[in-house]
Every structure is written in structure tokens, then in C-alpha cells.
Amino acid sequence: MKRIVSSLLVFAAAAGSLCGASGPQEAPRLGVDARSGGEPRSVGRAEDEHAIREVIGTFTQAFQKGDAAALARLFTEEGEAIDTEGGTLKGRAAIEEHYRGRLAESSGDRLDLTVESVSFLSPDLARATGLTQLRPSTGTVPQPGRFTSIFTRRDGRWLIAVAHETAERDLTPHDHLSELGWLVGDWVEETEEAVVQTTVSWVDDGNFLLRTFDVRVKGKPALSGNQRIGWDPLTRQIKSWVFDASGGYGEGLWMREGDQWVIKATGVRPDGRVATATQVLTYVNSDSLRWKSMDRTLGGGISQDIDEILMVRKPPRPTTTK
């Protein structure tokens, strides 16, 4: 039992860790507007929204496989693709020709698309928006951006009519953080001896996520603190800063791999000892996540890894009616 309590304490206070962060996807492929607090934007159109998200998922798969023909078939015959500089490809044939050359030149590049919202303009017309991230096979810095796609339904099938990509320079700090919007809310992890509660919310006009945490062991306060998550324009990565009430502090750099976020964390304990760790946050579904900590050191010595911990979203409080 001491091991479980120790793990919970480290989980709550570990430098750069995050208890609980919608999510990129399937993480942020949740079809919600992160800034609005998670309200669906396509109520009553779940089947159509799922079909549109499948098209976007097929687009990324075709890109990864280098299959220009499969990618082009996702567009209408007269479809358009507009790049970050305003250049326009018109027609399925032109789109296929472009991507055949593009994919041959940069074989091995990876493209991630994070859907932020799907909204319906009419029964057979829809708009999807989200984030793009191109990961060059050369290992150079990922290239983030945004996309807006207009979909139309033809013979019962949703196809891309217009795909428009926007450059990183037009992204706000909130845009970069939106892949973690699914973390917003209240989360809990309980054992027989300890309870960890954490709350994540948007602050500062949506440019930061603020997480507060509270740990109680056998009903008594054991640890509390807060963490800020933001976009670091210097490193071009998501970065977090954590401060606990006992005087410890730390920071972490985030890297995304599918539905996982790998956090390289460093921190300082109240007694001055330096701690380091590699933490992995895994999106399970909109109401649960997993977290673990590996390659841990403390004061220059090796520390034991922390096994994977499951956290769940707390249900909303029941409302009373008079």
C-alpha cells in the first residue's frame, strides 16, 4: 500500500506531469470546440460526423503510405486543395499528380491531423477544422499548421470539396494547445489510502491550461499545487511548469506520438535535490487517461519507475430541482 500512495504523490507533483488534460485523433478528434468547454457542435449528426472523420483519417493513412491515388479519391472531381501560400490545385487529377511528386520526394514524412470541430452548413454540406503537424523523416522540427475543409455528400458518400491549409504563423497559443483541450474538467484517482483530485481549466483567454491538484492520504492533506501548460514559441513545443505547496517546482517539454504525449520532465525538490523523468500521458477516451513515469532519477541516483496509473473524469454534480 505504501507503494501505491508513493506513486500517487509523485504522480500529482512530478515535474511537468499532467493529471487528466479533449484530444490529435483520437484524442482531440472528439468533435468539440475546446474553447467552449466541450459542447458538441453537430448534435443529431453523429453518423455523418463519424463518416467525415473517417475520411480525414483515411487522408492521413494514404499520406503515410505514399498513395497519391487513394488520397485524391477523397476529393470531388472538381475539388480544390489550397496550400499555405495560397497556391491552388483544381481537380482530382491535379491533386493526384501533385501528391505523387510530393510523396516521392519526401517518402517517410508523417502527417498528423487533429480535428477540432465538425459543423453542418446544410444536409449535404459540412465544414471540418483542426490542426496539422508534418513530421519530416529527416528528424527536423515538426511543422505545425491549421486546416479548414469543406465536405459535400455525393451519392451517399462524403468527399472533400475544398481543403485549405494555413501556416503556423497564423496560429495562436490556444491553437497549439487545443490538442490538450480534452483535459479540461475534474479528474480523480482513488485507492484505499489515498485520493488524488485534479482540475484542468482554460485561463488567460485560452492561451494557457491551468491544472490544480490535491492529494489526501487517509483523509488528511498530503500535497497540493498547480501547473501551467502553454506553448513555448522558443522551442516550438508545448511546455509545462509545476509548483507544489511544499516548495518544489519543475518543468516539462511535451512531444506527441499519436494518442500519447511524452513529457521530458525536470524538477527540484524542496530539499534541493534534482529530479528527472520521462512521463507518458495516454488518452484512453473522453473520460479516462493513463499516466506512467520512467527513466527516473533523484539527486543523481536512479529511482524506481512508476507503473501506469488510470485516472477517470469525475461525473458532474447532480443538480437539485425545487
N, C-alpha and C positions, 0 to 999 in steps of 0.2 A: 504493500500500500504506500510506503514511503516513496517508492519509485514513481508511482502514478502522480502523487502530489508534487514531487520534484519536477516531473515533466510538465505538469500544468503550470507551475510557477515560471519555469523557463519559457514555456510557450507564450505566456502572457507578456513577459518582459523582454524577451530576446531582442537584441538589436536588429532593427529593420524587419521584424516579423509582422505578420498581419493576421489577426484572428478575424476570420469571417469576411473579405471585400466584396451588375449584373453586369459575362461575361462574358472572337475572338473567339463556332464558334465551335464548341457550343457554348462557351461561356457567355460573352456578350451577344451571341446570336439569339438573344431572348425576345427580340421584337418589342422592346420597350424603349421609352425615352428616358435615359438615365437621369437627366436633369430634373425631370418631372416627378421623380420618386418611384418610377416603375409601373405607371399605369399603361395598360395595353392601348395601342393606337389603332388596332384593327379588330375591334370586338365583333364577333359574329362571322369573321372571315378566316377562321383558323386553318381550314383546309387549303384555301388559296394561299395564305401566307406561308404555310409549310411548303407548298409547291414552289413558290418563289425562292425561298431559302435553299431548296434543293438545287435549283438552277444555279444559284450563286456558289453552292458547294461544288457542283459539277464543273463550274468555270475554274475554280482553283485546282481541282484534280486534273483537268485537261492541261492546265498550265504546267503543273508539276511533271506530267508525263510527256510534255512536249508535243501534244496532239493538237495541232492548229485546226484541223478539220473539225474535230469534236467541239472545240471552243467556238468556232464560227457558227456551227449549227445551233448554238444557243441564242443567236440573233435572228431577227426577222430578215427576210430577203433584202429589204431596204434599210436595215439597221445601221446605226451610226456609233462610232467609238471616237471620243474626243479626249486627247491627251492633255497633260498639264500645261502645255504651251499653246493650246487652242487648235492644234492640228487635228483634222477630222478625216476619218476613214468612212466612206459611204458605201454600203452594200456588203453583203455576206462574203462575196468573192474577194473584195479588197481587204476585209478584215482577216480572212484566212491567209491571204498572201503575206500581209504584214506580220502576223504572228508566226508564220512558218519561218520567216527570216529571223525574227526576234528570238524565237526559242532555239533556233540552231546556233545563233551567236552566243547565247548565254545559257547553255544547257546546264541544268543543276540549280538554277536560281529557284527560290521558293517564294510563293506569293500567299500571304495570309489576308483574308478579308473578314472584317468584323462588322456584322450587321447591327446597326443601332436602332433602326425603325423601318417598318413597312406600313405604308398608308395607302388607302384605296381612293382613287380620284373618281372612279366610276365602276360599274360592274366588271368591265374588262380592261381597266387601266389602273396601274399601281406605280408607286414610287418607293424605292428602297434606298436608304442612305447608310453610310458607315465609314469605317477606316480601312485603309490599305497599308500593308507593310511588305515591301520587297526585300528579301534576304539574299543578297548576291552569293553565288557559290564561291567567290573569291575570298569570302570571310570579311569583306569590308563592312562598314557601318550600315545597318538596315536603313532603308529609305521609306519613311512613313508618308502617308498622304490621306486623302479622303475620296470617296466616290459617291455619285448620285446616279442611279439607274432608273429608267422608265421602262416598265414592263407592260406588254399588251397580250391579251389572250387570243390566240388564233386556233380555231378548230379544237378547243378544249385544252390547249397547251399554252403555258405562259412562256413568252420569249422576250428577249431584250430588244427594245426599240432604240434606246439611246443609253450609252454608258459614258459618263463624264467623270474624269479623274482630276482632282485638284492637288496642287503641290503642297509640300509641307509648310511652306512659308505662310500659307493661309490658315494653318491650324492654330487653334487656341490651346492654352494649357488644359482646359477642360476636355477638348477633343482628344488629346493624348491620353488623358486619364479615363476616358469613357469606357475602355475595356475592363475597368475595375468597378464600374458602376453597380454591378450585381452585389457588391459587398455592402451596399447601403442597407442598414437595418440593425436589428438586435440579434445577437448570437449567444449560444450557451454551450458549455461542456461541463458535464457533471460526473463525479464519482461518489463513492460512499463517503469520502472525507472532504472533497474539495469541489468548489463550483467556480468556474471562470465565466464571467459575463462581459460581453464587449458590444459596443455600439459604434456604427460607422455612419457618418453623415457628410454631405457636401457642405463646404464652408467657403467664404471669400468668393462669392459669385460663381461658385462651382469650379474654382481653379485649384482647390485642394480637397482631399478627403481627410477628415478628422476621425480618428478612432480613439475611444476611451475604453479602458479595461479595468476590471475589478476582480480580484481573486480572494475568495474566502475559504479558509480551512477550518473544518468543524464549526462553521458558523461565525468564525471570527475573522476580521480583516487581516489579510496577509500581504497583499501587494496591490497597488493601483498606479495608474499613469495614463499617458496619452501618446498618440503617434500621429504624425502628419505625413501624408503621401502627396507628392506633387511631381510635376515634370521638370527635369533639370535640363535647361537649354544648353548647358556647357557640355555635359556628357551625352546629351540626346537620349536619355533614358529616364524611366520612372525612378524616383528616389524617395526614400522614407527616412524620417527622423523620429526617434522614440525617446521618451523621458519617463522614468518611473519615479514615484513619490519618495523613494529611499535615496535618490541622488544619482542613480545610474542613467546612462544615456548611450545612444548609438545611432547608426545609420545603415542603410542598405541600398544597393543598386539592383534593379529588377530587370530580368530578361524573360521574355515569354517564349514558351515552346508548346504550341497547341493549346490545350486546356490547363497547362501548368505554368506557373510563374516561379522561376528560380531566382532566389534572393541571396546575393553575396553580402553578408552582414558583418559588421564590426561594432564593438561596443566597449564601454568602460564601466566596470562595477563600482559601487560606492567606495570600496576599499582600494581602488586604483588599478586593479587587475584588468588586463585587456582580454576581451573575448572575441572569437571569430567563429563563423559558422556558415554553411551553405544550407539554406532553408528552401523547401519546396511546398508551394501552395497549389493545391489541385482543386479545380472546380468539378464537383460531382453533379449537382443540379442546382436549381434556383434556391433550394432550401438546405443545402449541406455542402461542406467542403472538407478536405483533408489537409493536414499540415504535418511536416516532419522536419527534423534538423539533423544534418550530417556534417562530417569533417569538422567537428567542434574542437576548439582549443580554449584554454583558460589559463592566463598567466604564463603562457609559453608551453604548457603541458597539454597532452591530449585528453579530451573529455569524451564520455560515452555518448553515442548517438541517441537521439530521442525518437522512439518508434512513432509511427504515423498516428495522429490523433484526429478523430472525427468531431466536427462542430456542426450544430444544426441551428437553423433560424428559429427564433422564438415566435410562437404564434401571436397574433395581435391580441391585445387585451379585450375581453368581452365588453360590449357596450351595454349600458343599462337603459331601459326604457321606462318612462314614467307612466 
